[in-house]
């Protein structure tokens, strides 16, 4: 599955209706974004069971602000509607593949329990 364009209009529906969603925040003027783009696209082709989406931060400023994007490229990952990863920086293919495996292997019951425990502390 090729990457999709994520906008303020479709992002909530995309996250809500898919088990795993990888989001690449980028801009056309960003050199590291341009080098990460093909890596992200190749991962999307190898993992058709997941959604890979791209957000152009110049066109989707509101969405970028919602995710508190301060540096690009930035990768955000949702699993079962829970944000499980958010970090700036371009990744090599091997690191992205490893991250994909880690997200697939997450025990989401444990993740939700950990979130609840942290919220109860606060």
Biopython code that builds the backbone (N, CA, C, O; Angstrom):
import numpy as np
from Bio.PDB.StructureBuilder import StructureBuilder

atoms = [
    (1, "UNK", "N", (0.851, -1.186, 0.000)),
    (1, "UNK", "CA", (0.000, 0.000, 0.000)),
    (1, "UNK", "C", (0.889, 1.240, 0.000)),
    (1, "UNK", "O", (1.799, 1.360, 0.821)),
    (2, "UNK", "N", (0.632, 2.123, -0.889)),
    (2, "UNK", "CA", (1.391, 3.361, -0.950)),
    (2, "UNK", "C", (0.998, 4.266, 0.207)),
    (2, "UNK", "O", (-0.035, 4.067, 0.846)),
    (3, "UNK", "N", (1.832, 5.258, 0.465)),
    (3, "UNK", "CA", (1.516, 6.192, 1.541)),
    (3, "UNK", "C", (0.313, 7.037, 1.150)),
    (3, "UNK", "O", (0.035, 7.257, -0.029)),
    (4, "UNK", "N", (-0.394, 7.505, 2.181)),
    (4, "UNK", "CA", (-1.529, 8.379, 1.952)),
    (4, "UNK", "C", (-1.200, 9.764, 2.489)),
    (4, "UNK", "O", (-0.328, 9.913, 3.345)),
    (5, "UNK", "N", (-1.891, 10.767, 1.989)),
    (5, "UNK", "CA", (-1.734, 12.123, 2.488)),
    (5, "UNK", "C", (-2.679, 12.296, 3.669)),
    (5, "UNK", "O", (-3.886, 12.079, 3.554)),
    (6, "UNK", "N", (-2.119, 12.685, 4.793)),
    (6, "UNK", "CA", (-2.919, 12.896, 5.996)),
    (6, "UNK", "C", (-3.157, 14.393, 6.157)),
    (6, "UNK", "O", (-2.233, 15.200, 6.060)),
    (7, "UNK", "N", (-4.422, 14.745, 6.407)),
    (7, "UNK", "CA", (-4.799, 16.143, 6.571)),
    (7, "UNK", "C", (-5.578, 16.308, 7.861)),
    (7, "UNK", "O", (-5.921, 15.326, 8.520)),
    (8, "UNK", "N", (-5.851, 17.533, 8.215)),
    (8, "UNK", "CA", (-6.652, 17.816, 9.396)),
    (8, "UNK", "C", (-8.046, 17.191, 9.269)),
    (8, "UNK", "O", (-8.687, 16.867, 10.269)),
    (9, "UNK", "N", (-8.497, 17.032, 8.039)),
    (9, "UNK", "CA", (-9.832, 16.481, 7.783)),
    (9, "UNK", "C", (-9.895, 14.972, 7.968)),
    (9, "UNK", "O", (-10.883, 14.461, 8.496)),
    (10, "UNK", "N", (-8.856, 14.244, 7.544)),
    (10, "UNK", "CA", (-8.943, 12.781, 7.559)),
    (10, "UNK", "C", (-8.100, 12.093, 8.635)),
    (10, "UNK", "O", (-8.144, 10.868, 8.746)),
    (11, "UNK", "N", (-7.338, 12.844, 9.426)),
    (11, "UNK", "CA", (-6.421, 12.171, 10.351)),
    (11, "UNK", "C", (-7.138, 11.402, 11.450)),
    (11, "UNK", "O", (-6.724, 10.292, 11.782)),
    (12, "UNK", "N", (-8.196, 11.954, 12.022)),
    (12, "UNK", "CA", (-8.895, 11.263, 13.114)),
    (12, "UNK", "C", (-9.519, 9.953, 12.619)),
    (12, "UNK", "O", (-9.433, 8.922, 13.287)),
    (13, "UNK", "N", (-10.135, 10.008, 11.461)),
    (13, "UNK", "CA", (-10.747, 8.818, 10.875)),
    (13, "UNK", "C", (-9.683, 7.762, 10.548)),
    (13, "UNK", "O", (-9.911, 6.568, 10.741)),
    (14, "UNK", "N", (-8.541, 8.200, 10.061)),
    (14, "UNK", "CA", (-7.451, 7.275, 9.720)),
    (14, "UNK", "C", (-6.940, 6.560, 10.966)),
    (14, "UNK", "O", (-6.771, 5.341, 10.954)),
    (15, "UNK", "N", (-6.693, 7.305, 12.035)),
    (15, "UNK", "CA", (-6.185, 6.712, 13.272)),
    (15, "UNK", "C", (-7.238, 5.810, 13.917)),
    (15, "UNK", "O", (-6.911, 4.744, 14.439)),
    (16, "UNK", "N", (-8.487, 6.233, 13.880)),
    (16, "UNK", "CA", (-9.569, 5.475, 14.530)),
    (16, "UNK", "C", (-9.883, 4.157, 13.829)),
    (16, "UNK", "O", (-10.279, 3.188, 14.476)),
    (17, "UNK", "N", (-9.709, 4.118, 12.518)),
    (17, "UNK", "CA", (-10.155, 2.956, 11.746)),
    (17, "UNK", "C", (-9.040, 2.020, 11.289)),
    (17, "UNK", "O", (-9.263, 1.148, 10.449)),
    (18, "UNK", "N", (-7.832, 2.199, 11.845)),
    (18, "UNK", "CA", (-6.711, 1.341, 11.465)),
    (18, "UNK", "C", (-5.935, 0.943, 12.703)),
    (18, "UNK", "O", (-5.764, 1.743, 13.623)),
    (19, "UNK", "N", (-5.464, -0.300, 12.725)),
    (19, "UNK", "CA", (-4.757, -0.836, 13.885)),
    (19, "UNK", "C", (-3.416, -0.142, 14.109)),
    (19, "UNK", "O", (-3.100, 0.262, 15.228)),
    (20, "UNK", "N", (-2.631, -0.006, 13.041)),
    (20, "UNK", "CA", (-1.309, 0.616, 13.147)),
    (20, "UNK", "C", (-1.188, 1.700, 12.079)),
    (20, "UNK", "O", (-1.427, 1.463, 10.895)),
    (21, "UNK", "N", (-0.807, 2.906, 12.536)),
    (21, "UNK", "CA", (-0.649, 4.041, 11.628)),
    (21, "UNK", "C", (0.700, 4.708, 11.887)),
    (21, "UNK", "O", (0.975, 5.162, 12.998)),
    (22, "UNK", "N", (1.534, 4.763, 10.854)),
    (22, "UNK", "CA", (2.808, 5.482, 10.896)),
    (22, "UNK", "C", (2.603, 6.820, 10.192)),
    (22, "UNK", "O", (2.078, 6.865, 9.080)),
    (23, "UNK", "N", (3.015, 7.903, 10.835)),
    (23, "UNK", "CA", (2.839, 9.237, 10.260)),
    (23, "UNK", "C", (4.200, 9.917, 10.143)),
    (23, "UNK", "O", (4.930, 10.050, 11.126)),
    (24, "UNK", "N", (4.524, 10.342, 8.936)),
    (24, "UNK", "CA", (5.762, 11.070, 8.652)),
    (24, "UNK", "C", (5.407, 12.543, 8.454)),
    (24, "UNK", "O", (4.698, 12.893, 7.511)),
    (25, "UNK", "N", (5.902, 13.405, 9.345)),
    (25, "UNK", "CA", (5.738, 14.847, 9.206)),
    (25, "UNK", "C", (6.953, 15.370, 8.452)),
    (25, "UNK", "O", (8.085, 15.093, 8.850)),
    (26, "UNK", "N", (6.744, 16.124, 7.369)),
    (26, "UNK", "CA", (7.823, 16.527, 6.480)),
    (26, "UNK", "C", (7.527, 17.883, 5.849)),
    (26, "UNK", "O", (6.439, 18.433, 6.020)),
    (27, "UNK", "N", (8.495, 18.412, 5.124)),
    (27, "UNK", "CA", (8.319, 19.623, 4.314)),
    (27, "UNK", "C", (9.228, 19.519, 3.089)),
    (27, "UNK", "O", (10.273, 18.871, 3.136)),
    (28, "UNK", "N", (8.826, 20.152, 2.009)),
    (28, "UNK", "CA", (9.568, 20.033, 0.746)),
    (28, "UNK", "C", (10.960, 20.645, 0.819)),
    (28, "UNK", "O", (11.853, 20.205, 0.095)),
    (29, "UNK", "N", (11.172, 21.637, 1.661)),
    (29, "UNK", "CA", (12.472, 22.305, 1.771)),
    (29, "UNK", "C", (13.460, 21.572, 2.689)),
    (29, "UNK", "O", (14.617, 21.979, 2.797)),
    (30, "UNK", "N", (13.016, 20.501, 3.345)),
    (30, "UNK", "CA", (13.807, 19.804, 4.365)),
    (30, "UNK", "C", (14.609, 18.667, 3.734)),
    (30, "UNK", "O", (14.045, 17.675, 3.272)),
    (31, "UNK", "N", (15.944, 18.828, 3.720)),
    (31, "UNK", "CA", (16.820, 17.801, 3.140)),
    (31, "UNK", "C", (16.669, 16.433, 3.781)),
    (31, "UNK", "O", (16.485, 15.448, 3.068)),
    (32, "UNK", "N", (16.742, 16.336, 5.127)),
    (32, "UNK", "CA", (16.564, 15.023, 5.763)),
    (32, "UNK", "C", (15.194, 14.401, 5.464)),
    (32, "UNK", "O", (15.062, 13.180, 5.378)),
    (33, "UNK", "N", (14.187, 15.251, 5.309)),
    (33, "UNK", "CA", (12.849, 14.737, 4.957)),
    (33, "UNK", "C", (12.880, 14.081, 3.579)),
    (33, "UNK", "O", (12.279, 13.028, 3.364)),
    (34, "UNK", "N", (13.592, 14.722, 2.648)),
    (34, "UNK", "CA", (13.677, 14.188, 1.289)),
    (34, "UNK", "C", (14.425, 12.853, 1.262)),
    (34, "UNK", "O", (14.097, 11.978, 0.461)),
    (35, "UNK", "N", (15.422, 12.693, 2.128)),
    (35, "UNK", "CA", (16.146, 11.419, 2.152)),
    (35, "UNK", "C", (15.359, 10.330, 2.881)),
    (35, "UNK", "O", (15.491, 9.150, 2.554)),
    (36, "UNK", "N", (14.544, 10.712, 3.863)),
    (36, "UNK", "CA", (13.740, 9.732, 4.599)),
    (36, "UNK", "C", (12.516, 9.283, 3.792)),
    (36, "UNK", "O", (12.032, 8.166, 3.975)),
    (37, "UNK", "N", (12.019, 10.138, 2.909)),
    (37, "UNK", "CA", (10.816, 9.830, 2.128)),
    (37, "UNK", "C", (10.840, 8.482, 1.433)),
    (37, "UNK", "O", (9.897, 7.707, 1.593)),
    (38, "UNK", "N", (11.891, 8.163, 0.657)),
    (38, "UNK", "CA", (11.940, 6.855, -0.016)),
    (38, "UNK", "C", (12.010, 5.678, 0.959)),
    (38, "UNK", "O", (11.471, 4.609, 0.674)),
    (39, "UNK", "N", (12.663, 5.864, 2.096)),
    (39, "UNK", "CA", (12.738, 4.812, 3.123)),
    (39, "UNK", "C", (11.335, 4.537, 3.661)),
    (39, "UNK", "O", (10.932, 3.383, 3.812)),
    (40, "UNK", "N", (10.596, 5.611, 3.949)),
    (40, "UNK", "CA", (9.230, 5.507, 4.459)),
    (40, "UNK", "C", (8.319, 4.848, 3.418)),
    (40, "UNK", "O", (7.508, 3.983, 3.751)),
    (41, "UNK", "N", (8.460, 5.261, 2.172)),
    (41, "UNK", "CA", (7.652, 4.699, 1.078)),
    (41, "UNK", "C", (7.944, 3.207, 0.901)),
    (41, "UNK", "O", (7.017, 2.420, 0.710)),
    (42, "UNK", "N", (9.206, 2.811, 0.961)),
    (42, "UNK", "CA", (9.581, 1.397, 0.822)),
    (42, "UNK", "C", (8.987, 0.572, 1.962)),
    (42, "UNK", "O", (8.523, -0.547, 1.743)),
    (43, "UNK", "N", (9.002, 1.120, 3.176)),
    (43, "UNK", "CA", (8.407, 0.413, 4.323)),
    (43, "UNK", "C", (6.904, 0.243, 4.125)),
    (43, "UNK", "O", (6.335, -0.783, 4.498)),
    (44, "UNK", "N", (6.267, 1.248, 3.539)),
    (44, "UNK", "CA", (4.817, 1.138, 3.304)),
    (44, "UNK", "C", (4.509, 0.029, 2.309)),
    (44, "UNK", "O", (3.505, -0.670, 2.441)),
    (45, "UNK", "N", (5.375, -0.129, 1.312)),
    (45, "UNK", "CA", (5.177, -1.183, 0.310)),
    (45, "UNK", "C", (5.383, -2.575, 0.916)),
    (45, "UNK", "O", (4.713, -3.530, 0.524)),
    (46, "UNK", "N", (6.314, -2.686, 1.877)),
    (46, "UNK", "CA", (6.610, -3.985, 2.511)),
    (46, "UNK", "C", (5.598, -4.355, 3.600)),
    (46, "UNK", "O", (5.548, -5.507, 4.029)),
    (47, "UNK", "N", (4.795, -3.391, 4.048)),
    (47, "UNK", "CA", (3.867, -3.621, 5.162)),
    (47, "UNK", "C", (2.458, -3.154, 4.803)),
    (47, "UNK", "O", (1.972, -2.168, 5.357)),
    (48, "UNK", "N", (1.799, -3.859, 3.876)),
    (48, "UNK", "CA", (0.479, -3.423, 3.423)),
    (48, "UNK", "C", (-0.610, -3.555, 4.493)),
    (48, "UNK", "O", (-1.721, -3.055, 4.313)),
    (49, "UNK", "N", (-0.294, -4.223, 5.600)),
    (49, "UNK", "CA", (-1.264, -4.385, 6.677)),
    (49, "UNK", "C", (-1.305, -3.164, 7.602)),
    (49, "UNK", "O", (-2.104, -3.127, 8.538)),
    (50, "UNK", "N", (-0.464, -2.180, 7.352)),
    (50, "UNK", "CA", (-0.406, -0.961, 8.159)),
    (50, "UNK", "C", (-0.664, 0.242, 7.265)),
    (50, "UNK", "O", (-0.541, 0.171, 6.042)),
    (51, "UNK", "N", (-1.024, 1.348, 7.907)),
    (51, "UNK", "CA", (-1.206, 2.592, 7.167)),
    (51, "UNK", "C", (0.044, 3.448, 7.356)),
    (51, "UNK", "O", (0.499, 3.663, 8.479)),
    (52, "UNK", "N", (0.584, 3.925, 6.254)),
    (52, "UNK", "CA", (1.700, 4.865, 6.265)),
    (52, "UNK", "C", (1.180, 6.172, 5.669)),
    (52, "UNK", "O", (0.735, 6.215, 4.522)),
    (53, "UNK", "N", (1.244, 7.226, 6.464)),
    (53, "UNK", "CA", (0.682, 8.511, 6.049)),
    (53, "UNK", "C", (1.739, 9.598, 6.149)),
    (53, "UNK", "O", (2.644, 9.534, 6.981)),
    (54, "UNK", "N", (1.608, 10.593, 5.289)),
    (54, "UNK", "CA", (2.535, 11.720, 5.288)),
    (54, "UNK", "C", (1.758, 13.009, 5.534)),
    (54, "UNK", "O", (0.660, 13.203, 5.012)),
    (55, "UNK", "N", (2.360, 13.893, 6.348)),
    (55, "UNK", "CA", (1.773, 15.197, 6.631)),
    (55, "UNK", "C", (2.755, 16.264, 6.167)),
    (55, "UNK", "O", (3.862, 16.367, 6.694)),
    (56, "UNK", "N", (2.352, 17.047, 5.193)),
    (56, "UNK", "CA", (3.148, 18.184, 4.749)),
    (56, "UNK", "C", (2.931, 19.302, 5.764)),
    (56, "UNK", "O", (1.854, 19.895, 5.817)),
    (57, "UNK", "N", (3.952, 19.589, 6.567)),
    (57, "UNK", "CA", (3.804, 20.544, 7.661)),
    (57, "UNK", "C", (3.583, 21.976, 7.177)),
    (57, "UNK", "O", (3.083, 22.811, 7.930)),
    (58, "UNK", "N", (3.946, 22.266, 5.937)),
    (58, "UNK", "CA", (3.702, 23.602, 5.381)),
    (58, "UNK", "C", (2.224, 23.788, 5.038)),
    (58, "UNK", "O", (1.683, 24.884, 5.176)),
    (59, "UNK", "N", (1.586, 22.726, 4.598)),
    (59, "UNK", "CA", (0.175, 22.798, 4.210)),
    (59, "UNK", "C", (-0.761, 22.473, 5.367)),
    (59, "UNK", "O", (-1.900, 22.940, 5.388)),
    (60, "UNK", "N", (-0.304, 21.689, 6.317)),
    (60, "UNK", "CA", (-1.137, 21.241, 7.439)),
    (60, "UNK", "C", (-0.575, 21.753, 8.769)),
    (60, "UNK", "O", (-0.255, 20.975, 9.668)),
    (61, "UNK", "N", (-0.467, 23.062, 8.868)),
    (61, "UNK", "CA", (0.124, 23.682, 10.065)),
    (61, "UNK", "C", (-0.664, 23.353, 11.337)),
    (61, "UNK", "O", (-0.074, 23.126, 12.393)),
    (62, "UNK", "N", (-1.980, 23.327, 11.235)),
    (62, "UNK", "CA", (-2.805, 23.023, 12.408)),
    (62, "UNK", "C", (-2.554, 21.600, 12.908)),
    (62, "UNK", "O", (-2.442, 21.373, 14.112)),
    (63, "UNK", "N", (-2.468, 20.667, 12.002)),
    (63, "UNK", "CA", (-2.211, 19.277, 12.375)),
    (63, "UNK", "C", (-0.795, 19.131, 12.954)),
    (63, "UNK", "O", (-0.598, 18.411, 13.933)),
    (64, "UNK", "N", (0.173, 19.803, 12.359)),
    (64, "UNK", "CA", (1.539, 19.775, 12.881)),
    (64, "UNK", "C", (1.579, 20.365, 14.293)),
    (64, "UNK", "O", (2.280, 19.850, 15.165)),
    (65, "UNK", "N", (0.837, 21.426, 14.512)),
    (65, "UNK", "CA", (0.782, 22.041, 15.845)),
    (65, "UNK", "C", (0.124, 21.101, 16.849)),
    (65, "UNK", "O", (0.558, 21.015, 17.997)),
    (66, "UNK", "N", (-0.904, 20.408, 16.427)),
    (66, "UNK", "CA", (-1.593, 19.461, 17.304)),
    (66, "UNK", "C", (-0.637, 18.367, 17.782)),
    (66, "UNK", "O", (-0.730, 17.913, 18.922)),
    (67, "UNK", "N", (0.278, 17.947, 16.913)),
    (67, "UNK", "CA", (1.254, 16.921, 17.263)),
    (67, "UNK", "C", (2.534, 17.522, 17.858)),
    (67, "UNK", "O", (3.490, 16.800, 18.139)),
    (68, "UNK", "N", (2.546, 18.823, 18.044)),
    (68, "UNK", "CA", (3.678, 19.542, 18.627)),
    (68, "UNK", "C", (4.974, 19.272, 17.858)),
    (68, "UNK", "O", (6.024, 19.023, 18.451)),
    (69, "UNK", "N", (4.880, 19.326, 16.545)),
    (69, "UNK", "CA", (6.045, 19.117, 15.690)),
    (69, "UNK", "C", (6.962, 20.328, 15.821)),
    (69, "UNK", "O", (6.572, 21.452, 15.505)),
    (70, "UNK", "N", (8.176, 20.088, 16.287)),
    (70, "UNK", "CA", (9.172, 21.147, 16.472)),
    (70, "UNK", "C", (10.361, 20.965, 15.533)),
    (70, "UNK", "O", (11.090, 21.915, 15.250)),
    (71, "UNK", "N", (10.548, 19.741, 15.055)),
    (71, "UNK", "CA", (11.659, 19.413, 14.181)),
    (71, "UNK", "C", (11.192, 18.338, 13.205)),
    (71, "UNK", "O", (10.452, 17.425, 13.574)),
    (72, "UNK", "N", (11.634, 18.461, 11.957)),
    (72, "UNK", "CA", (11.235, 17.479, 10.945)),
    (72, "UNK", "C", (12.487, 16.902, 10.290)),
    (72, "UNK", "O", (13.533, 17.551, 10.274)),
    (73, "UNK", "N", (12.387, 15.703, 9.755)),
    (73, "UNK", "CA", (11.195, 14.861, 9.769)),
    (73, "UNK", "C", (10.873, 14.386, 11.186)),
    (73, "UNK", "O", (11.759, 14.262, 12.032)),
    (74, "UNK", "N", (9.604, 14.125, 11.423)),
    (74, "UNK", "CA", (9.170, 13.554, 12.693)),
    (74, "UNK", "C", (8.262, 12.375, 12.399)),
    (74, "UNK", "O", (7.399, 12.440, 11.523)),
    (75, "UNK", "N", (8.466, 11.305, 13.136)),
    (75, "UNK", "CA", (7.669, 10.100, 12.961)),
    (75, "UNK", "C", (6.788, 9.915, 14.181)),
    (75, "UNK", "O", (7.271, 9.938, 15.313)),
    (76, "UNK", "N", (5.493, 9.730, 13.951)),
    (76, "UNK", "CA", (4.540, 9.415, 15.020)),
    (76, "UNK", "C", (3.880, 8.091, 14.660)),
    (76, "UNK", "O", (3.572, 7.837, 13.496)),
    (77, "UNK", "N", (3.666, 7.247, 15.673)),
    (77, "UNK", "CA", (3.080, 5.928, 15.423)),
    (77, "UNK", "C", (1.927, 5.693, 16.390)),
    (77, "UNK", "O", (2.059, 5.872, 17.601)),
    (78, "UNK", "N", (0.799, 5.289, 15.826)),
    (78, "UNK", "CA", (-0.364, 4.901, 16.626)),
    (78, "UNK", "C", (-0.567, 3.408, 16.512)),
    (78, "UNK", "O", (-0.413, 2.830, 15.436)),
    (79, "UNK", "N", (-0.912, 2.785, 17.626)),
    (79, "UNK", "CA", (-1.313, 1.380, 17.636)),
    (79, "UNK", "C", (-2.603, 1.322, 18.429)),
    (79, "UNK", "O", (-2.632, 1.686, 19.604)),
    (80, "UNK", "N", (-3.672, 0.865, 17.791)),
    (80, "UNK", "CA", (-4.999, 0.780, 18.413)),
    (80, "UNK", "C", (-5.384, 2.120, 19.042)),
    (80, "UNK", "O", (-5.865, 2.174, 20.174)),
    (81, "UNK", "N", (-5.166, 3.194, 18.292)),
    (81, "UNK", "CA", (-5.535, 4.571, 18.643)),
    (81, "UNK", "C", (-4.715, 5.155, 19.794)),
    (81, "UNK", "O", (-5.078, 6.201, 20.333)),
    (82, "UNK", "N", (-3.627, 4.505, 20.177)),
    (82, "UNK", "CA", (-2.755, 4.997, 21.233)),
    (82, "UNK", "C", (-1.443, 5.448, 20.583)),
    (82, "UNK", "O", (-0.827, 4.692, 19.832)),
    (83, "UNK", "N", (-1.021, 6.677, 20.873)),
    (83, "UNK", "CA", (0.256, 7.161, 20.379)),
    (83, "UNK", "C", (1.363, 6.432, 21.137)),
    (83, "UNK", "O", (1.545, 6.647, 22.336)),
    (84, "UNK", "N", (2.101, 5.570, 20.435)),
    (84, "UNK", "CA", (3.119, 4.754, 21.090)),
    (84, "UNK", "C", (4.542, 5.207, 20.770)),
    (84, "UNK", "O", (5.497, 4.723, 21.378)),
    (85, "UNK", "N", (4.692, 6.141, 19.810)),
    (85, "UNK", "CA", (6.018, 6.614, 19.433)),
    (85, "UNK", "C", (5.876, 7.975, 18.782)),
    (85, "UNK", "O", (4.985, 8.192, 17.960)),
    (86, "UNK", "N", (6.755, 8.888, 19.150)),
    (86, "UNK", "CA", (6.802, 10.203, 18.518)),
    (86, "UNK", "C", (8.214, 10.742, 18.692)),
    (86, "UNK", "O", (8.655, 11.019, 19.807)),
    (87, "UNK", "N", (8.920, 10.888, 17.561)),
    (87, "UNK", "CA", (10.315, 11.303, 17.660)),
    (87, "UNK", "C", (10.764, 11.935, 16.345)),
    (87, "UNK", "O", (10.452, 11.425, 15.269)),
    (88, "UNK", "N", (11.495, 13.046, 16.435)),
    (88, "UNK", "CA", (12.049, 13.632, 15.218)),
    (88, "UNK", "C", (13.299, 12.891, 14.761)),
    (88, "UNK", "O", (13.951, 12.191, 15.535)),
    (89, "UNK", "N", (13.611, 13.065, 13.491)),
    (89, "UNK", "CA", (14.833, 12.500, 12.938)),
    (89, "UNK", "C", (14.571, 11.473, 11.861)),
    (89, "UNK", "O", (13.640, 10.675, 11.959)),
    (90, "UNK", "N", (15.400, 11.500, 10.830)),
    (90, "UNK", "CA", (15.303, 10.509, 9.752)),
    (90, "UNK", "C", (15.917, 9.197, 10.230)),
    (90, "UNK", "O", (16.954, 9.191, 10.894)),
    (91, "UNK", "N", (15.279, 8.106, 9.892)),
    (91, "UNK", "CA", (15.769, 6.780, 10.277)),
    (91, "UNK", "C", (16.286, 6.043, 9.050)),
    (91, "UNK", "O", (15.726, 6.186, 7.963)),
    (92, "UNK", "N", (17.350, 5.254, 9.212)),
    (92, "UNK", "CA", (17.736, 4.365, 8.123)),
    (92, "UNK", "C", (16.709, 3.237, 8.011)),
    (92, "UNK", "O", (15.958, 2.980, 8.952)),
    (93, "UNK", "N", (16.682, 2.585, 6.886)),
    (93, "UNK", "CA", (15.701, 1.521, 6.634)),
    (93, "UNK", "C", (15.737, 0.444, 7.711)),
    (93, "UNK", "O", (14.687, -0.018, 8.160)),
    (94, "UNK", "N", (16.929, 0.042, 8.127)),
    (94, "UNK", "CA", (17.040, -1.032, 9.120)),
    (94, "UNK", "C", (16.403, -0.623, 10.454)),
    (94, "UNK", "O", (15.748, -1.438, 11.103)),
    (95, "UNK", "N", (16.594, 0.627, 10.857)),
    (95, "UNK", "CA", (16.003, 1.105, 12.114)),
    (95, "UNK", "C", (14.492, 1.198, 12.002)),
    (95, "UNK", "O", (13.782, 0.879, 12.955)),
    (96, "UNK", "N", (13.986, 1.632, 10.847)),
    (96, "UNK", "CA", (12.538, 1.701, 10.650)),
    (96, "UNK", "C", (11.935, 0.302, 10.653)),
    (96, "UNK", "O", (10.869, 0.089, 11.231)),
    (97, "UNK", "N", (12.604, -0.651, 10.016)),
    (97, "UNK", "CA", (12.130, -2.040, 10.025)),
    (97, "UNK", "C", (12.077, -2.589, 11.450)),
    (97, "UNK", "O", (11.123, -3.270, 11.826)),
    (98, "UNK", "N", (13.101, -2.290, 12.230)),
    (98, "UNK", "CA", (13.134, -2.745, 13.622)),
    (98, "UNK", "C", (11.993, -2.111, 14.423)),
    (98, "UNK", "O", (11.348, -2.783, 15.227)),
    (99, "UNK", "N", (11.750, -0.836, 14.203)),
    (99, "UNK", "CA", (10.670, -0.131, 14.890)),
    (99, "UNK", "C", (9.310, -0.719, 14.516)),
    (99, "UNK", "O", (8.438, -0.861, 15.373)),
    (100, "UNK", "N", (9.129, -1.056, 13.254)),
    (100, "UNK", "CA", (7.886, -1.686, 12.800)),
    (100, "UNK", "C", (7.660, -2.995, 13.560)),
    (100, "UNK", "O", (6.552, -3.263, 14.026)),
    (101, "UNK", "N", (8.711, -3.805, 13.682)),
    (101, "UNK", "CA", (8.611, -5.068, 14.424)),
    (101, "UNK", "C", (8.256, -4.839, 15.880)),
    (101, "UNK", "O", (7.448, -5.576, 16.446)),
    (102, "UNK", "N", (8.850, -3.827, 16.492)),
    (102, "UNK", "CA", (8.564, -3.535, 17.900)),
    (102, "UNK", "C", (7.113, -3.099, 18.088)),
    (102, "UNK", "O", (6.469, -3.491, 19.062)),
    (103, "UNK", "N", (6.599, -2.299, 17.173)),
    (103, "UNK", "CA", (5.205, -1.848, 17.274)),
    (103, "UNK", "C", (4.253, -3.031, 17.095)),
    (103, "UNK", "O", (3.251, -3.132, 17.803)),
    (104, "UNK", "N", (4.557, -3.919, 16.163)),
    (104, "UNK", "CA", (3.726, -5.107, 15.960)),
    (104, "UNK", "C", (3.706, -5.995, 17.204)),
    (104, "UNK", "O", (2.689, -6.612, 17.521)),
    (105, "UNK", "N", (4.838, -6.051, 17.902)),
    (105, "UNK", "CA", (4.972, -6.947, 19.056)),
    (105, "UNK", "C", (4.457, -6.356, 20.365)),
    (105, "UNK", "O", (4.454, -7.043, 21.387)),
    (106, "UNK", "N", (4.024, -5.104, 20.357)),
    (106, "UNK", "CA", (3.564, -4.482, 21.606)),
    (106, "UNK", "C", (2.392, -5.240, 22.223)),
    (106, "UNK", "O", (1.489, -5.686, 21.515)),
    (107, "UNK", "N", (2.414, -5.380, 23.534)),
    (107, "UNK", "CA", (1.291, -5.915, 24.296)),
    (107, "UNK", "C", (0.423, -4.714, 24.668)),
    (107, "UNK", "O", (0.711, -4.010, 25.636)),
    (108, "UNK", "N", (-0.629, -4.487, 23.903)),
    (108, "UNK", "CA", (-1.423, -3.268, 24.087)),
    (108, "UNK", "C", (-2.201, -3.268, 25.401)),
    (108, "UNK", "O", (-2.519, -2.194, 25.910)),
    (109, "UNK", "N", (-2.514, -4.419, 25.962)),
    (109, "UNK", "CA", (-3.156, -4.444, 27.287)),
    (109, "UNK", "C", (-2.195, -3.879, 28.328)),
    (109, "UNK", "O", (-2.598, -3.125, 29.214)),
    (110, "UNK", "N", (-0.919, -4.249, 28.212)),
    (110, "UNK", "CA", (0.085, -3.716, 29.138)),
    (110, "UNK", "C", (0.289, -2.220, 28.911)),
    (110, "UNK", "O", (0.412, -1.460, 29.871)),
    (111, "UNK", "N", (0.326, -1.794, 27.656)),
    (111, "UNK", "CA", (0.494, -0.367, 27.344)),
    (111, "UNK", "C", (-0.647, 0.441, 27.964)),
    (111, "UNK", "O", (-0.408, 1.475, 28.588)),
    (112, "UNK", "N", (-1.882, -0.029, 27.795)),
    (112, "UNK", "CA", (-3.036, 0.689, 28.364)),
    (112, "UNK", "C", (-2.976, 0.702, 29.889)),
    (112, "UNK", "O", (-3.306, 1.711, 30.512)),
    (113, "UNK", "N", (-2.559, -0.406, 30.493)),
    (113, "UNK", "CA", (-2.431, -0.470, 31.957)),
    (113, "UNK", "C", (-1.369, 0.520, 32.437)),
    (113, "UNK", "O", (-1.560, 1.189, 33.452)),
    (114, "UNK", "N", (-0.256, 0.617, 31.714)),
    (114, "UNK", "CA", (0.794, 1.568, 32.077)),
    (114, "UNK", "C", (0.295, 3.010, 31.964)),
    (114, "UNK", "O", (0.602, 3.841, 32.819)),
    (115, "UNK", "N", (-0.460, 3.306, 30.927)),
    (115, "UNK", "CA", (-1.019, 4.654, 30.747)),
    (115, "UNK", "C", (-1.965, 4.984, 31.896)),
    (115, "UNK", "O", (-1.912, 6.080, 32.453)),
    (116, "UNK", "N", (-2.830, 4.035, 32.248)),
    (116, "UNK", "CA", (-3.770, 4.245, 33.344)),
    (116, "UNK", "C", (-3.031, 4.476, 34.655)),
    (116, "UNK", "O", (-3.408, 5.350, 35.436)),
    (117, "UNK", "N", (-1.983, 3.701, 34.899)),
    (117, "UNK", "CA", (-1.191, 3.857, 36.128)),
    (117, "UNK", "C", (-0.548, 5.237, 36.175)),
    (117, "UNK", "O", (-0.538, 5.872, 37.230)),
    (118, "UNK", "N", (-0.012, 5.712, 35.058)),
    (118, "UNK", "CA", (0.601, 7.042, 35.019)),
    (118, "UNK", "C", (-0.435, 8.142, 35.239)),
    (118, "UNK", "O", (-0.163, 9.129, 35.923)),
    (119, "UNK", "N", (-1.614, 7.969, 34.664)),
    (119, "UNK", "CA", (-2.671, 8.966, 34.832)),
    (119, "UNK", "C", (-3.160, 9.003, 36.286)),
    (119, "UNK", "O", (-3.495, 10.069, 36.801)),
    (120, "UNK", "N", (-3.198, 7.847, 36.940)),
    (120, "UNK", "CA", (-3.635, 7.804, 38.321)),
    (120, "UNK", "C", (-2.626, 8.449, 39.266)),
    (120, "UNK", "O", (-3.001, 8.963, 40.320)),
    (121, "UNK", "N", (-1.334, 8.422, 38.889)),
    (121, "UNK", "CA", (-0.301, 9.073, 39.684)),
    (121, "UNK", "C", (-0.422, 10.590, 39.624)),
    (121, "UNK", "O", (-0.147, 11.293, 40.597)),
    (122, "UNK", "N", (-0.837, 11.074, 38.467)),
    (122, "UNK", "CA", (-0.876, 12.519, 38.223)),
    (122, "UNK", "C", (-2.019, 13.224, 38.881)),
    (122, "UNK", "O", (-2.154, 14.440, 38.746)),
]
sb = StructureBuilder()
sb.init_structure("model")
sb.init_model(0)
sb.init_chain("A")
sb.init_seg("    ")
for serial, (resi, resn, name, xyz) in enumerate(atoms, 1):
    if name == "N":
        sb.init_residue(resn, " ", resi, " ")
    sb.init_atom(name, np.array(xyz, "f"), 0.0, 1.0, " ", f" {name:<3s}", serial, name[0])
structure = sb.get_structure()
